[in-house]
Amino acid sequence: MVQLEQDGVACRIIAAIKAQIHSGAYRPGDRLPSTRAFAAEWGASRTTVTAAYNQLDAEGYLIIRQGARAIVAPGLERASGEALVAVASPRHLSAFARRLLALPPPAEQQPARVADFRYGDLSGADFPVLAWRRASNKAILRRPARLRYGDPRGASVLRNALQAYLWRARGISSAPDRIVVVNGSQQGLDLCARLLLDPGDPFVIENPGYPLARHAFVAAGGIAVPVAVDSDGLRTDALPPARLAYVTPSHQFPLGGVLSATRRRTLLNWATGTGAHVVEDDYDGEYRHDITPIPPLQALDADSVIYVGTLSKTLSPTLRLGYLVVPAGLCRAFSEAKRLTDRHAPMLEQDAFADLLASGAYERHVRSIRRRNAERREVLLQALADHLGPRVSVEGAETGLHVVAWMSGIAAEREPQIIAAARAAGIGLYPVSPLYDPTEPRPETAGFIMGYAGLDTEALRRGVAVLATVLAEHR
């Protein structure tokens, strides 16, 4: 109790001296009272005052020398008329940090009141609460008496379960040693960027495409080579030399095309001929609403393709669990890079997911939410047809968890005003144009990505109705 009281007094002394410095009562170079005099003034012990002075010295506010009174650090100068800040020489930032700072910052958006069509959101009502609770409880009970760091590639029980699941669900034949469990697909993309690209290396990326993949590769020093897409996915007729190609073949993001069989073979032949790797992001491959999900590229070429899978579109983006299937020759490199990054993904979550896979609960959940999201998709498409009719053209509705809605008769440069008006009306709306390469031409017509997996059917209908009113006012 005495120690707690002394700590509290020391904190008050520190705060008081900082306030005096900030107000200008003490200026750079001024001497402070001796610890003996300060202790007498505050009615505190000299030990407590000495501890406070030492803390201020460590924070750069004071300079303490043996046998002399403490002085206010001369490197402090007034900033913005009030506070004092330490003035130091500019700190060096690496080229990686400078590339990060040059990337466009994410747009901050407040939650929408009526309907938020943000892509990537899932409905909390779809989460398998009971199945996850049971799996989590089992994982906790199975915890060993001795806790230790795990395999950087992921828990063996999960990698074995993933091997079986990927064979059943996606047709991928892979040894467990080729599977690396990551903290979400974004970490997987970052590992690919750092292991496969040197500064100045070109990489092929879809245009338009997923911005966080582009950012990961650019931050590593890669040079983006945008390649156009159409209804059959990435155009492979004239692929340039590059170190890697990033593709979303099962559901091109954002336009929704599915890479045709001919183009798949052309892309893989290009990778073999140039020695490049293909990074296949299968971010929502489970959601094919008309036919069976398309087999991934990894099932066709295990030596050239790095497969990126995620739970963010099936369970929850908050879990931060994903996985890679890597060529055999890259296993050690990815394992060591993962070890240096964060040692391993959270073990309890890995064990719980492994239990969901082994029990069949995960696949039952996927079938269930596939049906629910197919219903949401139908409601959204019908609402767009009812309220906008021929004024809207929908693209990419056959698969995935979003559509792209092109607004005929509205120029793309009016997107910011429409988004602002929609936000004021309680609608979250997100443009397609920022997903195009800034050096390439952009569409002339306004287009919006409309995610539907996070909304119930009533919110979808109401949201489209309000959006139609907003658009009518901006034609």
Summary of the structure (lengths in Angstrom):
residues: 475
radius of gyration: 28.3
end to end distance: 70.6
largest distance: 86.2
contacts: 1505
relative contact order: 0.12
helix: 46%
strand: 17%
